[in-house]
């Protein structure tokens, strides 16, 4: 009987085909006789096919696998193979890939092949810890809180409560499940487990105990990686901010992120980072003498620039720490490589510091004097009794009233 060989289905380094050392990489594919994927190819020998081969970057066969390690459903045509990437697997570079190939032969001798390439990377950065520590959300909007783990957790519980309180809960004792109000578990292409829950802005009876109001909330993940491991508390901060923060975001990004690095780089500023910096910028403006208690909605217009500068200052403080971690210097016989941005960042920080803690003091004083219609004219008392009440030695007991007196006549 003649053998018909189908055109191999080839996918070259498609999005998400990345494996990590020490992490299980799942491959999923299908074998069908038609492009609509309605007629599956059923293996003629279910013990031998589908057969999987994984080739290293040099083209050498690293392993071969057959059922039951390759598992799926002949009636649906879809198959799965879980590849445990060795901890010493060769890392891929530019134009070098590992190859995954699967083949099947049906009872009529029809032969089909699925082939794709994938990268192998080191998971040190990914598996270090959960990356989310701070969430910033604008009032009136919901938020998704997330915890990532390199392993599937044995047990997990989630509590969200008002910061500073022990019994004001937003969510209490949520666990993993498939219900609409349970913590969901998914595993990504990189083998990292993600646990998340979506919190609505308004109260949902049976789910949230109150609305997600403007305040600081604490997110408590109580996790246990295995039955023998101790429970561990991982906390995150959820800050619900008024929408008065939003007009400052473009101005701050104009100063610190002109290249829009957030679109491509994990080291760039997230919107939550910018909002946190704006909050600290406001605190800096309020802390400069003369002290004030403005919110972003009440900051006088001449001082809004300094809120932006204060936010940029704190954002660049974080950037300076990152630059210190990433700096390097290599000198060869004919080549010198130097990566050090700390000098430029320190120069900008000094300019921001001068504007905030030297210029702002004078500008703020003038603004406050303009806003407060206090008197600055003093008169000579005409009666002895009045003279006695207002003229005294500093060492006398009447000096205790000096501050209130000077304030009442508009001198301070």
C-alpha positions as CSV (number, residue, x, y, z in Angstrom):
1,X,0.0,0.0,0.0
2,X,1.5,3.4,-0.9
3,X,2.5,5.7,1.9
4,X,1.3,9.3,1.8
5,X,3.6,11.8,3.5
6,X,1.8,15.0,4.5
7,X,3.5,18.4,4.3
8,X,5.2,19.0,7.7
9,X,3.7,21.6,9.8
10,X,6.5,23.9,10.8
11,X,6.4,26.8,13.3
12,X,9.6,28.7,13.8
13,X,10.1,30.2,17.3
14,X,6.5,31.3,17.7
15,X,5.6,33.7,20.6
16,X,5.8,32.1,24.0
17,X,8.1,29.1,23.0
18,X,10.5,29.6,25.8
19,X,11.7,27.0,28.3
20,X,13.6,27.6,31.5
21,X,16.2,25.4,33.2
22,X,14.7,23.2,35.9
23,X,11.1,24.0,34.9
24,X,8.6,21.8,33.1
25,X,7.9,23.1,29.5
26,X,4.6,21.8,28.1
27,X,4.2,21.3,24.3
28,X,0.7,21.1,22.8
29,X,-0.1,20.3,19.2
30,X,-2.5,18.5,16.9
31,X,-2.5,16.1,14.0
32,X,-5.3,16.5,11.4
33,X,-6.0,15.6,7.9
34,X,-7.6,18.9,7.0
35,X,-6.8,22.6,7.6
36,X,-10.0,23.1,9.5
37,X,-8.8,20.6,12.1
38,X,-12.0,18.6,12.1
39,X,-10.6,15.2,11.0
40,X,-7.9,13.9,13.4
41,X,-5.1,11.5,12.3
42,X,-5.4,8.4,14.5
43,X,-2.1,6.5,15.2
44,X,-1.9,3.1,13.7
45,X,0.2,1.9,16.6
46,X,-1.0,3.7,19.8
47,X,2.1,2.4,21.7
48,X,4.6,3.9,19.3
49,X,3.0,7.1,18.1
50,X,2.9,10.0,18.4
51,X,6.7,9.9,18.8
52,X,8.5,13.0,20.1
53,X,12.1,14.0,19.6
54,X,13.9,16.9,21.2
55,X,17.1,18.1,19.5
56,X,19.7,20.4,21.1
57,X,21.1,23.5,19.3
58,X,23.8,21.3,17.6
59,X,21.0,19.2,16.0
60,X,21.8,16.1,18.2
61,X,18.9,14.1,19.5
62,X,18.6,14.8,23.2
63,X,15.7,12.5,23.9
64,X,12.9,10.4,22.3
65,X,9.5,9.8,23.9
66,X,6.4,7.8,23.0
67,X,3.1,7.1,24.8
68,X,2.2,7.1,27.6
69,X,4.7,10.0,28.2
70,X,3.2,11.6,25.1
71,X,-0.5,11.7,26.0
72,X,-3.7,13.1,24.5
73,X,-6.8,12.0,22.7
74,X,-6.8,10.3,19.3
75,X,-10.5,11.2,18.8
76,X,-9.8,15.0,19.2
77,X,-6.4,15.0,17.5
78,X,-4.7,17.0,20.2
79,X,-1.5,15.8,22.1
80,X,0.6,17.0,25.0
81,X,4.2,16.3,26.1
82,X,5.8,17.7,29.3
83,X,9.5,18.2,29.0
84,X,11.4,18.7,32.2
85,X,14.3,21.0,31.1
86,X,17.6,19.9,32.8
87,X,19.2,22.4,35.1
88,X,22.3,22.3,32.9
89,X,20.6,22.5,29.6
90,X,22.5,24.5,27.0
91,X,21.3,28.0,26.8
92,X,20.3,29.4,23.5
93,X,21.9,32.5,21.9
94,X,21.4,34.5,18.8
95,X,19.9,32.3,16.0
96,X,20.4,29.1,18.1
97,X,17.4,27.1,19.2
98,X,16.3,23.8,20.6
99,X,13.9,21.8,18.3
100,X,10.8,20.0,19.3
101,X,9.5,17.5,16.7
102,X,6.5,15.1,16.8
103,X,5.4,12.6,14.2
104,X,2.5,10.2,13.7
105,X,1.7,7.4,11.3
106,X,-1.9,6.1,10.9
107,X,-3.1,2.7,9.9
108,X,-3.0,3.7,6.2
109,X,0.6,4.7,6.4
110,X,-0.1,8.5,6.3
111,X,2.8,10.3,8.0
112,X,2.5,13.8,9.6
113,X,5.1,15.9,11.4
114,X,4.8,18.8,13.8
115,X,8.0,20.8,14.4
116,X,8.8,24.0,16.3
117,X,11.8,25.6,17.9
118,X,12.2,27.0,21.4
119,X,14.7,28.9,23.5
120,X,16.2,27.7,26.8
121,X,16.8,30.5,29.3
122,X,18.1,30.7,32.9
123,X,15.2,31.1,35.3
124,X,17.1,32.9,38.1
125,X,15.3,36.2,37.6
126,X,11.9,34.7,37.1
127,X,12.1,32.3,40.0
128,X,13.7,34.7,42.5
129,X,10.4,35.9,44.1
130,X,7.1,37.4,43.4
131,X,7.6,40.6,41.5
132,X,4.5,42.5,42.7
133,X,4.9,44.4,45.9
134,X,2.8,47.5,45.3
135,X,-0.4,48.1,43.4
136,X,-1.7,51.6,42.7
137,X,-5.3,51.9,41.4
138,X,-7.4,54.9,40.8
139,X,-10.6,55.2,42.9
140,X,-13.6,53.8,41.1
141,X,-11.7,51.1,39.3
142,X,-11.1,47.4,40.2
143,X,-7.7,45.7,40.4
144,X,-6.2,42.3,40.0
145,X,-3.8,41.1,42.7
146,X,-1.3,38.5,41.7
147,X,1.2,36.1,43.3
148,X,3.7,34.1,41.2
149,X,5.4,30.9,42.3
150,X,8.1,28.7,40.8
151,X,6.2,25.6,42.1
152,X,2.6,24.7,42.4
153,X,1.5,25.6,45.9
154,X,0.2,23.0,48.3
155,X,-2.0,25.5,50.1
156,X,-2.9,29.2,49.8
157,X,-5.1,31.7,51.5
158,X,-5.7,35.4,50.7
159,X,-6.8,38.2,53.1
160,X,-7.1,41.9,52.1
161,X,-7.7,44.3,55.0
162,X,-7.5,48.0,55.7
163,X,-4.0,49.1,56.7
164,X,-3.8,49.8,60.4
165,X,-6.8,47.7,61.2
166,X,-7.1,44.1,62.3
167,X,-10.8,43.4,61.5
168,X,-11.7,45.7,58.5
169,X,-11.6,43.2,55.7
170,X,-12.2,43.6,52.0
171,X,-11.7,39.9,51.4
172,X,-11.2,37.3,54.1
173,X,-9.8,33.8,53.7
174,X,-10.2,33.4,50.0
175,X,-8.7,30.1,48.6
176,X,-8.0,28.4,45.3
177,X,-11.0,27.2,43.4
178,X,-13.0,27.4,40.2
179,X,-15.8,29.6,41.6
180,X,-16.3,33.2,40.6
181,X,-15.0,34.5,43.9
182,X,-12.1,32.1,44.3
183,X,-8.4,32.6,43.7
184,X,-7.6,31.3,40.3
185,X,-4.5,29.2,39.4
186,X,-2.9,29.3,36.0
187,X,0.5,28.2,34.7
188,X,2.3,30.2,32.1
189,X,4.4,29.2,29.1
190,X,7.5,29.8,31.3
191,X,6.3,27.2,33.8
192,X,5.6,29.8,36.5
193,X,2.4,29.4,38.5
194,X,0.3,32.5,38.8
195,X,-2.4,32.9,41.5
196,X,-4.8,35.9,41.1
197,X,-8.1,37.3,42.0
198,X,-10.0,40.3,40.5
199,X,-11.4,42.8,43.0
200,X,-14.3,45.0,41.9
201,X,-14.5,48.6,42.8
202,X,-18.0,48.2,44.4
203,X,-19.1,45.8,47.1
204,X,-20.3,42.4,45.8
205,X,-22.4,40.5,48.3
206,X,-20.9,37.1,49.0
207,X,-17.5,38.2,47.8
208,X,-16.2,41.6,49.1
209,X,-17.2,42.9,52.5
210,X,-17.1,46.6,51.4
211,X,-16.2,48.8,48.5
212,X,-12.6,49.4,47.4
213,X,-12.5,52.8,48.9
214,X,-9.7,55.4,48.7
215,X,-7.2,54.1,51.3
216,X,-4.2,51.9,51.9
217,X,-5.0,48.2,51.9
218,X,-2.7,45.3,52.9
219,X,-2.8,42.1,50.7
220,X,-1.8,39.0,52.7
221,X,-0.9,35.8,50.9
222,X,-0.5,32.9,53.3
223,X,1.3,30.2,51.3
224,X,2.6,26.7,51.8
225,X,4.7,25.1,49.1
226,X,4.4,21.5,50.3
227,X,2.8,19.5,53.1
228,X,6.1,19.6,55.1
229,X,6.9,23.3,54.6
230,X,5.9,25.9,57.1
231,X,3.3,28.5,56.2
232,X,4.8,31.8,54.9
233,X,3.2,35.2,54.9
234,X,3.8,37.3,51.7
235,X,2.4,40.8,51.9
236,X,1.7,43.4,49.3
237,X,0.4,47.0,49.5
238,X,-2.7,48.1,47.6
239,X,-3.0,51.9,47.4
240,X,-6.3,53.3,46.1
241,X,-5.7,56.9,45.0
242,X,-8.0,59.7,44.0
243,X,-8.1,60.7,40.3
244,X,-6.3,63.9,41.1
245,X,-3.1,61.9,40.6
246,X,-3.6,61.3,36.9
247,X,-2.8,64.8,35.6
248,X,0.7,64.5,37.0
249,X,1.5,61.2,35.4
250,X,2.3,62.6,31.9
251,X,4.5,65.3,33.4
252,X,6.5,62.9,35.5
253,X,6.9,60.5,32.6
254,X,8.1,63.4,30.4
255,X,11.0,63.9,32.9
256,X,11.9,60.4,33.8
257,X,10.8,58.2,30.9
258,X,11.0,60.2,27.7
259,X,11.9,57.1,25.7
260,X,8.7,55.3,26.9
261,X,10.8,52.4,28.2
262,X,7.8,50.9,30.0
263,X,6.6,49.5,26.6
264,X,9.6,47.1,26.3
265,X,11.7,46.8,29.4
266,X,11.0,45.0,32.7
267,X,13.3,47.6,34.3
268,X,11.1,50.5,33.3
269,X,8.6,52.4,35.4
270,X,5.2,50.9,35.8
271,X,2.2,53.2,36.2
272,X,2.1,52.1,39.9
273,X,5.7,53.2,40.3
274,X,4.9,56.6,38.9
275,X,1.8,57.0,41.1
276,X,3.9,56.1,44.2
277,X,6.5,58.6,43.1
278,X,3.9,61.3,42.8
279,X,2.6,60.5,46.3
280,X,6.2,61.0,47.7
281,X,6.6,64.2,45.6
282,X,3.6,65.6,47.4
283,X,5.0,64.6,50.7
284,X,8.2,66.4,49.9
285,X,6.5,69.6,49.0
286,X,4.4,69.5,52.2
287,X,7.5,68.8,54.3
288,X,9.5,71.8,53.1
289,X,9.3,74.8,55.5
290,X,6.8,76.4,55.9
291,X,5.0,73.2,56.5
292,X,1.7,72.5,54.8
293,X,-1.0,69.8,54.5
294,X,-2.1,70.0,50.9
295,X,-3.6,67.2,48.8
296,X,-3.0,67.0,45.1
297,X,-6.4,68.7,44.6
298,X,-5.4,71.7,46.8
299,X,-1.8,72.3,45.8
300,X,-1.5,75.9,44.6
301,X,-0.9,76.1,40.9
302,X,2.6,77.7,41.2
303,X,3.8,74.7,43.3
304,X,2.5,71.9,41.1
305,X,5.8,72.0,39.2
306,X,7.6,71.1,42.4
307,X,5.3,68.1,43.0
308,X,6.5,66.8,39.6
309,X,10.1,67.5,40.5
310,X,9.7,65.7,43.8
311,X,8.2,62.7,42.0
312,X,11.0,62.7,39.5
313,X,13.5,62.9,42.4
314,X,12.2,59.8,44.1
315,X,11.9,57.9,40.8
316,X,15.5,58.6,40.0
317,X,16.6,57.5,43.5
318,X,15.3,54.1,42.6
319,X,16.8,54.3,39.1
320,X,20.2,55.1,40.8
321,X,20.1,51.9,42.8
322,X,19.3,49.9,39.7
323,X,22.2,51.6,37.8
324,X,24.6,50.6,40.6
325,X,23.4,47.0,40.3
326,X,23.8,46.9,36.5
327,X,27.1,48.8,36.1
328,X,30.1,46.9,34.7
329,X,33.5,47.5,33.2
330,X,35.5,45.2,31.0
331,X,38.9,45.9,29.5
332,X,40.5,43.7,26.9
333,X,43.6,44.2,24.7
334,X,41.7,46.2,22.1
335,X,38.2,46.6,23.5
336,X,36.9,48.5,26.5
337,X,33.3,48.1,27.6
338,X,31.9,50.4,30.2
339,X,28.3,50.7,31.5
340,X,27.9,53.2,34.3
341,X,25.0,55.7,34.4
342,X,25.4,56.6,38.1
343,X,27.2,59.8,37.3
344,X,24.5,61.2,35.1
345,X,21.7,60.2,37.5
346,X,23.6,61.7,40.5
347,X,23.9,65.0,38.6
348,X,20.2,65.1,37.9
349,X,19.4,64.2,41.5
350,X,21.5,67.1,42.7
351,X,19.6,69.6,40.5
352,X,16.3,68.3,41.7
353,X,17.4,68.4,45.3
354,X,18.5,72.1,44.9
355,X,15.1,73.0,43.4
356,X,13.2,71.2,46.1
357,X,15.0,72.0,49.2
358,X,16.4,75.5,48.4
359,X,14.2,77.2,45.8
360,X,10.9,75.7,47.0
361,X,11.3,77.2,50.5
362,X,11.3,80.8,49.1
363,X,8.6,80.2,46.5
364,X,6.4,78.4,49.1
365,X,6.8,81.2,51.6
366,X,5.8,83.8,49.0
367,X,2.8,81.8,48.0
368,X,1.6,81.3,51.6
369,X,2.0,85.0,52.3
370,X,0.0,85.8,49.3
371,X,-2.8,83.4,50.3
372,X,-3.0,84.6,54.0
373,X,-4.1,88.3,54.4
374,X,-2.2,88.9,57.6
375,X,-1.4,92.4,58.9
376,X,2.2,93.7,58.9
377,X,1.7,97.1,60.5
378,X,2.5,97.7,64.1
379,X,1.4,100.7,66.2
380,X,2.7,102.3,69.3
381,X,0.5,101.6,72.4
382,X,-1.0,104.8,73.8
383,X,-1.8,103.6,77.3
384,X,0.5,102.4,80.0
385,X,-1.6,99.3,80.6
386,X,-1.4,98.4,76.9
387,X,2.4,99.0,77.1
388,X,2.6,96.7,80.1
389,X,0.9,93.9,78.4
390,X,3.0,94.0,75.2
391,X,6.5,95.1,76.3
392,X,8.3,92.7,78.6
393,X,11.6,91.0,79.1
394,X,12.2,87.7,77.3
395,X,13.1,86.1,80.7
396,X,9.8,87.1,82.3
397,X,6.7,84.9,82.6
398,X,4.8,86.9,80.0
399,X,7.2,85.7,77.3
400,X,5.1,82.5,77.1
401,X,2.5,84.5,75.2
402,X,5.1,85.9,72.7
403,X,4.3,83.4,69.8
404,X,0.6,83.9,70.0
405,X,1.0,87.7,70.3
406,X,3.4,88.0,67.3
407,X,0.9,85.8,65.3
408,X,-2.0,88.0,66.2
409,X,-0.3,91.1,64.9
410,X,0.8,89.4,61.7
411,X,4.5,89.2,62.2
412,X,4.6,85.4,62.0
